[in-house]
Amino acid sequence: METSPKKQLSGDLIRIEQLEVDFDGFKAIRGLDFSLQPGELRFLIGPNGAGKTTLLDVLCGKVKPSKGSVRFKTSIDLARHQEHQIAQLGIGRKFQAPSIFVTLSVLENLLLSMRQKRGLLSSLIAKTTAEQRSRIKYYLHMIGLEHKSQDKAGSLSHGEKQWLEIGMLLIQEPELLLLDEPAAGMTDSETEKTGELLHKISDRQTVIVVEHDMDFVRQFAKTVTVMHEGAVLCEGTMDDIQNDDKVAEVYLGRRGERDAEHT
């Protein structure tokens, strides 16, 4: 049973033109142009301070642009909306540290996310409909936690907590999912499963991933955007990126490869 939203068929999902973000005189983003098609799995890479996380902050409404245009589905000006409004429009954001209710079960965490307009207690005691149970089952299977649905979230491994939070976003069915270093701190096995999960998600939804683990990017990236000093330096496949002289100089070269492990 398919419960996820269908991708748009045409047009940019995100279009950013000449974006600037100024923090008291420091330009974290400067003259950035960026576009994203529906259904893409896009990785953002670049040295520390390149503006990657700031770009996600702009897209989810946490940070407002100083200049430029940020459009969602062509007609929606994200700069005019607050964080909660942008979430309702269909943009979900996951930060690096998992944010879950550790004393509640995996199932209860998903229930709360699905019924986010209700209060905590009413969300847990309200009866579930057949459609809601189907959605929960679908996403439990997708994130690989169906066998742990009754376990307390606090007892999960680090990787499982990350997958649960991704599931909590997915069950709200956003069109665009923003993930900040989803594989950070994971075991090799968890990292592999996370990459596979990203590909499953991108079959139905659009995903932007900020990532520093270059092995992870090489293995799972479809399209990569390299950022440097608040602007886009290069875009393309991982092969394109690795063969670009500018990227080699600032990021993927002999020095940059080592630096990337610590950014």
N, C-alpha and C positions, 0 to 999 in steps of 0.2 A: 504494500500500500504506500503510495507516495503522498507524503504530507508536507514536504518542503515547498516553498514558493518557486514558481517557474521563473527562469531568467527572462529578462527583457530580450527582445529579438534584435533591436537595432538602437543606434545612438549611444553616446557616451553615458556611462553611469555617473562618472565624476569628470568634471572638467575644471581645471584650475589655471588661471591666467595671471601672470605677473604678480604672484603672491609675495607679500612681505610681512614678516612678523618681527616687531621691534620690541625688545625688552630693555627699556631705559637706555636706549642708544646702541645696544648690541643687536645687530640684525641676525636673528637665528635662521630666518629664511629670507632670501633676497632674489626677487625677480624670477620666482619658480613657475614654470609651466609644466603641467602634469595632466594626463588624461587616463581614464580607465574604462575599459569596455565591460559590459555585463558578462559574468561568467569567468573572468580572469582570476588566476592565482598569481598575484604580483608580489615579489619579494623586494623590499627596500634594504639596501646595504650601503655601507660607507663608514668612514672613520668616526670616532667619537666626536660629537659636536657638529655633525654634518647636517642636522635638522630633521632626521628621520622621525623621532618621537614627536617633535613639534608639529610635523605634518599630520600625524595621527591626532594630536591634540586639536588641531584646527578642524579636521574632518568631524570629530565628535562634539565640537563646540566648547571644549575645555579652554581653548585659547582663541581669541578673536584676531582676525587679520588686521594689520596696520594699513595695508593697501592690497588691491587686487580683487579678483573674482573667484568664488568657490561655488560651483554649481553641482547640484545633485539631480540626476534625471532631467537635465537640460534647464528646467524652469525653476527649480528650488534654490534660492540663495541661502546657503547654510549660514552665512555670516549674520543673517537676520534672526536666527533661531537659537534658543538656549539648549543646553545639553539634553534635558529631558524631552524637549520637543524633537530634537534630532534623533534620539532613540526611538521615539514614536514614529518618525518618518521612515525608519528602517535601517539605521546604522547602529551596529552593536560594537562595543569596544571592550577588549580584554586587556588589562594591564599585566605587567610581568609577574607580580605576586598574585597567587590565586585568592579570590575573595568569595568564600563560601561560608555557609553556616555549619561550623564543625560539630555542633552538638546534635544536629538533625541528620536524618538518613539521606542517602543519595536520592532516593525517591522523593523525600520531602523537599529537598533543595530544588529539584526540577518542578515540583508542584508550585512552590513559591514563585519561581521565575515565570511559570506559565500564567499565574494569576497575580501578576505584580500590581494590579490596580486595587487589589483587596488588602486588608490588613493581615498581619502575620497569622493570628489565630484563626480568623475566618477562612484564610487560604487553606489551612491544614484540616479544618473540620468539614469544609464544604464537600459535598459528594462530587465525585468525578463522573463525567459523561463518558459514553463509549468512545466518542471521538477524542476526548482528552486522554483516555487510557491508551488508545491506539498511538497517539502522538508520543506519549511518554515511552511506550515500548519501543517505538521507532528510534527515538534518540538515545535511549539506553543501549540499544544494540549498536547504533552508530559509534558511540564513544567507548564501547567495549566494557560497560559496567553493569550489564543486565544481571550478572551473577552476584553483584554486590549492591543491589538496589536497597536492601534493608540494612546495610552496614552504615554506621555513623561516618559522616564525611571526614571527621577528624582522624579516623583510623586508616584512611587511604594513604597510599604512597604519594610522593610528590607528583609524579607523572599522572597518577589517577586523579588527584585534586585538580590538576590543570585540565584534564579531559572533562571532569565534571563541570568546571566553570565554562568551558567551551560549550558543553551541552546545555547549560543554563542560558547561554546566549542564543544558541540555535533554536531552542524550543519557543523563543519569542519570534522566530522566523524573520530575522533581518534580511534585507537584500544585500547589505554590505557588512562584512565582518572584519574588524581591525584587531590584529593580534600583535602584541609586543613581546618578542622573544619567547614564543610558546615552548621551545625545546630546552630552555635554559635550566641547568641543574638536573637534567634527566639522565637515566642510565642509557646505554646504547640501545637496548631493547625498547625502552620507552620512546626514545628519539625516533626510532624506526616506525613505531606505531603512530606517533604524532604526525610524521610526514605522510603516512598512508591516510590518516584522518583528514589532513588538509586537502588531499586529492579527492577524497569522497565528498567533502563539503563543496569543493569547487565544481563538482558535477551539477550542483543545483544553485549555488550562491556564489557571490563574488567575494574574494578574500585579499586583503593586504597584510603582509607579514613583515615586520621589522625583525631582522635576524643578524647576529654576529658570527654564528657558527658556520664557517664557510663550507665545511664538509656537508653539513645539513642542506645548505643552499645548493651546492653542486648536485646533490642527490635528488632533491625534490622540486627545485625551482623550474617554472615554465618560462616566465618572463621576469627579468631583473632590472630594477632601476637603481643606478648608483648615484648617491647624493654626496656632494662635497661643498663645504662652506655655504650651506643653505640653498643650493641650487642643484638641478639635475645635471650630472656630468655625462652620463651615458645610459642607454637603455638597449635591451635586447636579450637574447638567450645567454646562458652562462658561457657558451663558447664565444659568442660575440664579446662579452664582457672581458673574458680572460685574454682575448687577443687585441684588446684596445690599449694603445700605448698610454693614453692619458690615465686610464684606470690603473694600469701597471705602475705608473709613477706615484699616484697618490694613495693607492689602496692595496692592490693585489701583487705588487712587486715584492722584491726580496725583503725589504724592510716592512712594507705594508702588511704582508701576510702574517708576520710575527705580531705586529701591532694589533691586528684585527682580533687576535685571540684574547686581548686584554681590554677591548673597548666595550 
